[in-house]
Amino acid sequence: KTAMKEYALFNVAESKEKVRLCLSDIFFVAVDTVDYRNKQIILRDGRQYTLMRHTFEDIMKYAKNLIQVNRSELVSIEAVQKVRYDLVTLKFHDPREVIVKQVTLNRRFRKNFMQIVNL
């Protein structure tokens, strides 16, 4: 069993401090609409943060449960419910509600995605 880093510290836009996040709780990551260097993340419990100046490569290096589905989004492998050609349905149960999100699976990332998710 490989040792996986459980937590990482990230600079977030919502605070002047670093925030310690449980990596396996990251449900979804998208490029920030205001500044492409920043990434919007959603955690399993519905909390959202803007990570300052991180690349997808940085984030995926820490959080091994994430996979790229298109040029601007990463998803948690555990959250994948179904894939219908180019549409991926994600689902997480947080204590208050069920979070469901659909993302587009780009052709460029499809083969790698399908191998990792085993669909």
C-alpha positions, -999 to 999 in steps of 0.1 A, spaced: 0 0 0 15 34 -10 15 61 16 -9 88 4 -7 124 16 -40 129 36 -39 167 40 -23 197 22 -21 234 30 -34 257 3 -35 295 0 -71 304 -5 -87 336 -17 -113 336 10 -87 340 38 -53 356 43 -42 323 58 -34 288 44 -63 263 48 -56 227 56 -78 205 33 -84 168 34 -74 158 -1 -98 129 -4 -127 153 3 -121 173 -29 -151 165 -51 -146 189 -80 -120 214 -93 -125 240 -120 -104 269 -134 -114 301 -118 -135 324 -142 -117 355 -130 -81 344 -129 -71 312 -147 -41 307 -123 -66 301 -95 -88 270 -91 -123 268 -77 -128 236 -56 -159 220 -40 -155 196 -11 -177 166 -3 -195 186 24 -203 214 -1 -177 239 11 -161 259 -17 -127 276 -19 -106 294 -44 -71 280 -44 -45 306 -53 -21 300 -81 -22 262 -84 -20 242 -116 -40 210 -122 -7 192 -121 0 205 -86 -34 195 -73 -33 160 -89 1 154 -75 -13 158 -40 -48 144 -45 -45 111 -62 -83 107 -63 -87 134 -89 -87 129 -127 -89 154 -155 -121 153 -177 -115 184 -198 -93 214 -202 -108 232 -172 -121 206 -148 -109 178 -125 -133 154 -107 -130 129 -79 -129 93 -92 -151 82 -63 -178 107 -73 -183 93 -108 -217 78 -110 -221 72 -147 -206 82 -181 -228 87 -211 -205 92 -240 -192 127 -233 -212 135 -201 -200 124 -167 -224 125 -137 -209 130 -103 -226 124 -70 -216 129 -34 -237 126 -2 -229 153 22 -246 155 56 -272 179 44 -279 169 8 -269 149 -22 -246 169 -45 -250 160 -82 -230 177 -110 -226 169 -146 -194 177 -165 -183 172 -201 -157 145 -209 -134 158 -236 -122 134 -262 -86 142 -254 -90 129 -218 -115 101 -225 -91 71 -229 -72 79 -197 -104 86 -178 -120 53 -189 -90 33 -180 -87 48 -145 -124 47 -137 -127 12 -151 -158 18 -171 
